[in-house]
Every structure is written in structure tokens, then in C-alpha cells.
Amino acid sequence: MLRPGGCILIGLIDKESPLGIFYQMHKDKSVFYVAATFYSVDEVVSLLKHAGFGGFRFTQTIFRHPADIKEVEPVKEGYGEGSFVVIKAVK
């Protein structure tokens, strides 16, 4: 149980991102994603709000397909551009 004022961090591949769409299209060929359920950031935020969380902050990275990444990807605030998103929410 999380105490009032405690926070939760959730890292996910946004199902609406290019990488999320790719993984969903190929999940039946992957031992890692065959049983995965992908969620959008908005779906997770909605669930968190319903559970009494607020004070949301978002950070994103992975802006290209992993096969095309040759150096460390930048990290930006927000979501909607990067495929990997970290959500911080406060109870």
C-alpha cells in the first residue's frame, strides 16, 4: 500500500508510438512480447487518476527504431514523441 504523498514510477513502451505499433504488429513472433498487453500513456494516466493519483510528470526517450540507434538517445520531458515513457504520479 502506498502512503498519501508517496509516488509511483511506471516505465512503458507507449502503444501509440512507432515502436509500440511495431511491437504489437510482431508480438506473435517474440518470446518477450507474445503475452504482453500494451497501453497508451493516456490509458495509464486514466487508470492512475481513477486510483487517486495526480501530480503527473512524464519523461521520454527512444525516438528511433532500436536497430537504427547508434548512440545514446536523448531524454526529454513530456510524451508523444518518444517510444519509451516514464510516468511519475503522486498518491
C-alpha positions in Angstrom: 0.0 0.0 0.0 1.3 3.4 -1.0 1.1 6.1 1.7 -0.5 9.5 0.9 2.2 11.7 -0.7 4.1 8.6 -2.0 4.9 8.3 -5.6 4.9 5.6 -8.3 7.1 5.3 -11.3 5.9 3.4 -14.4 8.1 2.8 -17.5 6.4 1.6 -20.6 6.5 1.4 -24.4 3.7 3.6 -25.5 1.4 1.6 -27.7 0.7 4.6 -29.8 4.4 5.2 -30.6 6.1 3.9 -33.7 8.0 1.3 -31.6 4.8 0.3 -29.7 2.9 -0.2 -33.0 5.8 -2.2 -34.4 6.0 -4.5 -31.3 2.2 -5.1 -31.4 2.4 -6.0 -35.1 5.2 -8.5 -34.5 4.4 -9.7 -30.9 3.4 -13.2 -32.0 7.0 -13.7 -33.2 8.6 -12.5 -30.0 9.2 -14.5 -26.8 9.3 -11.2 -24.9 6.1 -9.6 -26.2 3.8 -12.6 -27.2 1.9 -12.3 -23.9 2.3 -8.5 -23.5 -0.5 -6.1 -23.3 0.5 -2.6 -24.5 -1.1 0.6 -23.1 -1.0 4.2 -24.2 0.2 6.8 -21.8 -3.3 8.3 -21.7 -4.8 4.9 -20.8 -2.3 4.5 -17.9 -2.9 8.1 -16.7 -6.7 7.4 -16.7 -6.2 4.3 -14.6 -3.9 6.1 -12.2 -6.4 9.0 -11.8 -9.1 6.5 -11.1 -6.9 5.1 -8.3 -6.4 8.5 -6.8 -3.1 9.6 -8.3 -2.2 13.1 -9.5 0.8 15.4 -9.9 1.9 13.6 -13.1 5.3 14.1 -14.7 6.5 12.5 -17.9 9.9 11.7 -19.4 10.5 10.1 -22.8 13.3 8.6 -24.8 13.9 6.2 -27.8 13.0 8.3 -30.8 14.1 5.8 -33.4 13.8 2.1 -34.0 16.3 0.3 -31.8 18.1 -1.2 -34.9 18.8 2.4 -36.0 20.2 3.6 -32.7 24.0 4.1 -32.8 24.4 6.3 -29.8 22.6 7.1 -26.5 19.2 8.6 -27.2 18.3 11.9 -25.7 15.8 12.2 -22.8 13.1 14.8 -23.0 10.2 15.9 -20.7 6.7 15.0 -21.8 5.4 12.3 -24.0 4.1 11.8 -27.5 7.4 11.7 -29.4 9.5 9.0 -27.7 8.5 5.4 -27.6 9.7 4.7 -24.0 7.9 6.9 -21.4 8.3 7.1 -17.7 5.3 8.3 -15.7 5.6 9.7 -12.2 2.4 10.0 -10.2 1.7 11.1 -6.6 -0.9 9.5 -4.3 
